Amino acid sequence: MPDFLLMVEDKAYLELAENIAAKRGFTLVRQANTGLVLTFGDTGLQLKQLDEPKIGGVLVDFASDAMTYRRQHGGGKKEAVAKAVGIKTAERPTVLDCTAGLGRDAFILASLGCQVQMIERSTVVAALLEDGIRRACLHPDLADWFAQRMQLLDGFAVEVMQRWQQDNPDVVYLDPMFPHRKKSAMVKKEMRLFQQLLGPDEDADLLLGPALALAKKRVVVKRPAGAPYLAQRKPDIEMTGKANRFDIYLKHH
């Protein structure tokens, strides 16, 4: 596979872009006209499909209006993902998010006080995440807690879990890409771009065994509402919402 292109038009961002390209193995260019590329500019690092300029770019912005609203008014401990991982009044489990994507669920859990480690196997998505983390650490609303609670690990989740050397996380969280068949507005721009970039997660079933071996308390799998169980394994608890379902596998000590 050829190196992914990282386009930087403004010299002011050249040094930051060079660092990203060197770390992730991207090819730095000043101009690109077609295809999926990363671009670096005023708002940070973005993934764009240059053949579909109307779609707009995908970036990780933990301080966006939508994320700020969700953090402040999304229900806090009552939010579904918080309940699923087992957040209670005096309990903030440690979480390993093995399929971090754009980091939204991880961010909500961190904003509620959890220590969250994230794994993202796509170098392109990991670069987007890392740039989002860089900007969040500079943001006045986030800087004082963000770096202590959110950490990005590199690598493939199965391998990272099997070679784990630290304290085992209380919770392993899995939200693998699921093939979206609907052509509705629900398949948001990032899903469309992600599917062009990554395709469906064909080996998602392989995550469940190592996750159950590693987690101290539970494994939480986020699925679309009608999707089959991961690895065809029935969970102990199902929390079903309108669009998604959380399948919870408890560790029985």
C-alpha positions as CSV (number, residue, x, y, z in Angstrom):
1,M,0.0,0.0,0.0
2,P,1.5,3.4,-0.9
3,D,2.2,5.9,1.8
4,F,-0.8,8.0,2.9
5,L,-0.5,11.6,1.8
6,L,-0.4,14.5,4.4
7,M,-1.0,17.8,2.7
8,V,0.1,21.0,4.3
9,E,-0.5,24.3,2.4
10,D,0.5,26.8,5.1
11,K,4.2,26.9,6.0
12,A,3.3,27.9,9.6
13,Y,2.2,24.3,10.2
14,L,5.1,22.6,8.4
15,E,7.0,21.6,11.5
16,L,4.0,20.0,13.2
17,A,3.0,18.2,10.0
18,E,6.6,17.0,9.5
19,N,6.6,15.4,13.0
20,I,3.3,13.6,12.3
21,A,4.5,12.4,8.9
22,A,7.8,11.1,10.3
23,K,6.1,9.3,13.2
24,R,3.4,7.7,11.1
25,G,5.1,7.1,7.8
26,F,3.0,9.5,5.8
27,T,4.3,11.4,2.7
28,L,4.2,15.1,3.1
29,V,3.0,17.1,0.1
30,R,2.1,20.8,-0.5
31,Q,-0.7,20.0,-3.0
32,A,-3.0,17.0,-3.7
33,N,-6.0,16.9,-6.0
34,T,-7.7,13.6,-5.6
35,G,-8.6,10.8,-3.2
36,L,-8.5,10.4,0.6
37,V,-5.8,12.5,2.2
38,L,-4.9,14.1,5.5
39,T,-4.6,17.9,5.6
40,F,-3.1,20.1,8.2
41,G,-4.3,23.6,8.8
42,D,-5.9,26.1,11.2
43,T,-8.2,23.5,12.8
44,G,-5.6,20.8,13.1
45,L,-5.3,17.5,11.3
46,Q,-8.3,16.4,9.1
47,L,-9.2,13.5,6.9
48,K,-10.7,14.6,3.6
49,Q,-12.0,13.0,0.4
50,L,-10.8,15.5,-2.2
51,D,-13.2,13.9,-4.8
52,E,-16.2,14.9,-2.6
53,P,-15.4,18.4,-1.3
54,K,-19.1,18.8,-0.1
55,I,-18.5,16.1,2.6
56,G,-16.1,18.3,4.6
57,G,-13.3,16.9,6.7
58,V,-13.2,14.6,9.7
59,L,-11.2,15.7,12.7
60,V,-11.0,14.9,16.4
61,D,-12.2,18.0,18.3
62,F,-12.8,17.2,22.0
63,A,-13.7,20.9,22.6
64,S,-16.3,21.1,19.8
65,D,-19.8,22.5,20.6
66,A,-21.3,19.0,20.3
67,M,-18.8,17.3,22.7
68,T,-19.0,20.2,25.2
69,Y,-22.8,19.9,25.2
70,R,-22.6,16.2,25.7
71,R,-20.0,16.5,28.4
72,Q,-22.2,19.1,30.3
73,H,-25.7,18.0,29.5
74,G,-25.4,14.4,28.2
75,G,-26.6,12.8,31.4
76,G,-23.2,12.3,33.1
77,K,-23.2,9.1,35.1
78,K,-26.7,8.3,33.7
79,E,-25.4,8.3,30.1
80,A,-25.7,4.8,28.6
81,V,-21.9,4.3,28.1
82,A,-21.3,5.3,31.7
83,K,-23.8,2.8,33.0
84,A,-22.5,0.1,30.7
85,V,-18.9,0.4,32.0
86,G,-20.1,0.4,35.6
87,I,-19.6,4.0,36.7
88,K,-21.3,4.5,40.1
89,T,-21.3,7.3,42.7
90,A,-18.0,6.3,44.2
91,E,-16.6,4.1,41.5
92,R,-14.6,5.1,38.4
93,P,-13.4,2.0,36.6
94,T,-10.2,2.1,34.6
95,V,-11.0,1.5,30.9
96,L,-9.1,0.1,27.9
97,D,-10.9,1.2,24.7
98,C,-9.6,-1.2,22.1
99,T,-11.3,0.5,19.1
100,A,-10.9,4.1,19.9
101,G,-12.0,5.6,16.5
102,L,-12.5,9.4,17.0
103,G,-12.3,8.9,20.8
104,R,-15.8,10.2,21.7
105,D,-16.9,7.5,24.1
106,A,-13.4,7.4,25.7
107,F,-13.6,11.2,26.2
108,I,-17.0,11.0,27.9
109,L,-15.7,8.4,30.3
110,A,-12.6,10.4,31.0
111,S,-14.7,13.6,31.5
112,L,-16.6,11.6,34.2
113,G,-13.3,10.7,36.0
114,C,-12.2,7.4,34.5
115,Q,-8.6,6.7,33.5
116,V,-8.9,5.7,29.8
117,Q,-6.3,4.1,27.6
118,M,-7.1,3.9,23.9
119,I,-5.9,1.6,21.1
120,E,-6.4,2.5,17.4
121,R,-4.9,0.3,14.8
122,S,-5.3,2.6,11.8
123,T,-2.3,4.9,11.6
124,V,-4.4,7.5,9.9
125,V,-7.1,7.5,12.7
126,A,-4.4,7.3,15.4
127,A,-2.8,10.4,13.9
128,L,-6.2,12.2,14.0
129,L,-6.7,11.2,17.6
130,E,-3.2,12.2,18.6
131,D,-3.7,15.7,17.1
132,G,-7.0,16.0,18.9
133,I,-5.3,15.1,22.2
134,R,-2.6,17.7,21.5
135,R,-5.2,20.4,21.0
136,A,-7.3,19.3,24.0
137,C,-4.2,19.5,26.3
138,L,-3.9,23.2,25.3
139,H,-7.7,24.0,25.7
140,P,-8.6,26.0,28.9
141,D,-11.6,23.9,29.7
142,L,-9.8,20.5,29.3
143,A,-6.1,21.1,30.0
144,D,-6.2,20.6,33.7
145,W,-7.4,16.9,33.6
146,F,-7.2,15.7,30.0
147,A,-3.6,14.5,29.8
148,Q,-3.9,12.6,33.1
149,R,-6.9,10.6,32.0
150,M,-6.6,10.0,28.3
151,Q,-3.7,8.0,26.8
152,L,-3.3,6.6,23.3
153,L,-1.4,3.3,22.8
154,D,-0.2,2.2,19.4
155,G,-0.7,-1.2,17.9
156,F,-3.2,-3.9,17.2
157,A,-5.6,-4.5,20.0
158,V,-5.3,-8.3,20.2
159,E,-1.5,-8.0,20.3
160,V,-1.5,-5.2,22.8
161,M,-3.8,-7.1,25.1
162,Q,-1.9,-10.3,24.9
163,R,1.4,-8.5,25.7
164,W,-0.1,-6.3,28.5
165,Q,2.4,-5.5,31.3
166,Q,0.5,-2.9,33.3
167,D,-2.2,-3.2,35.9
168,N,-5.2,-4.9,34.2
169,P,-8.0,-2.5,33.3
170,D,-11.3,-3.0,35.1
171,V,-13.1,-2.7,31.8
172,V,-12.2,-3.5,28.2
173,Y,-14.5,-1.6,25.8
174,L,-15.0,-2.7,22.2
175,D,-16.9,-0.8,19.5
176,P,-15.8,-2.5,16.2
177,M,-16.7,-1.0,12.9
178,F,-19.9,-2.6,11.6
179,P,-20.9,-2.6,7.9
180,H,-23.5,0.1,7.4
181,R,-26.0,-0.8,4.7
182,K,-28.3,2.2,5.1
183,K,-27.8,5.1,2.7
184,S,-29.4,7.4,5.2
185,A,-28.1,10.6,6.8
186,M,-27.4,8.3,9.8
187,V,-24.3,7.1,8.0
188,K,-22.4,10.3,8.9
189,K,-19.6,11.8,6.9
190,E,-17.0,10.2,9.1
191,M,-18.5,6.8,8.7
192,R,-18.4,7.2,4.9
193,L,-14.8,8.3,5.0
194,F,-13.9,5.6,7.6
195,Q,-15.4,2.9,5.4
196,Q,-13.4,4.1,2.4
197,L,-10.3,4.1,4.6
198,L,-10.8,1.0,6.6
199,G,-13.6,-1.2,5.3
200,P,-15.6,-3.3,7.8
201,D,-13.8,-4.8,10.8
202,E,-13.5,-8.4,9.5
203,D,-11.6,-9.7,12.6
204,A,-13.7,-8.0,15.3
205,D,-14.7,-11.4,16.7
206,L,-11.0,-12.1,17.7
207,L,-11.1,-9.2,20.2
208,L,-13.5,-10.8,22.7
209,G,-11.3,-13.7,24.0
210,P,-8.3,-11.5,24.8
211,A,-10.6,-8.8,26.2
212,L,-12.2,-11.3,28.6
213,A,-8.8,-12.6,29.7
214,L,-7.5,-9.1,30.4
215,A,-10.5,-7.2,32.0
216,K,-10.8,-7.4,35.8
217,K,-14.5,-6.7,36.0
218,R,-16.3,-6.6,32.6
219,V,-16.1,-6.4,28.9
220,V,-18.5,-4.0,27.2
221,V,-19.3,-4.3,23.5
222,K,-21.1,-1.6,21.7
223,R,-23.2,-2.9,18.7
224,P,-25.8,-1.5,16.4
225,A,-29.2,-2.5,17.8
226,G,-29.9,-5.3,15.4
227,A,-26.4,-6.7,15.1
228,P,-25.4,-10.2,16.1
229,Y,-23.4,-10.8,19.3
230,L,-19.6,-10.5,19.0
231,A,-18.1,-14.0,18.4
232,Q,-21.7,-15.3,18.6
233,R,-21.3,-15.2,22.4
234,K,-24.3,-14.2,24.5
235,P,-23.6,-11.5,27.0
236,D,-24.6,-11.5,30.7
237,I,-26.5,-8.2,30.3
238,E,-27.9,-6.4,27.3
239,M,-28.6,-2.7,27.5
240,T,-30.6,-1.8,24.4
241,G,-31.2,1.7,23.1
242,K,-32.8,3.0,19.9
243,A,-29.8,2.8,17.7
244,N,-27.2,0.9,19.8
245,R,-26.9,-1.9,22.2
246,F,-24.3,-2.5,24.9
247,D,-23.5,-6.2,25.5
248,I,-21.9,-6.7,28.9
249,Y,-19.8,-9.7,29.8
250,L,-19.1,-9.9,33.5
251,K,-16.0,-11.5,34.9
252,H,-17.2,-14.1,37.4
253,H,-14.7,-14.4,40.2
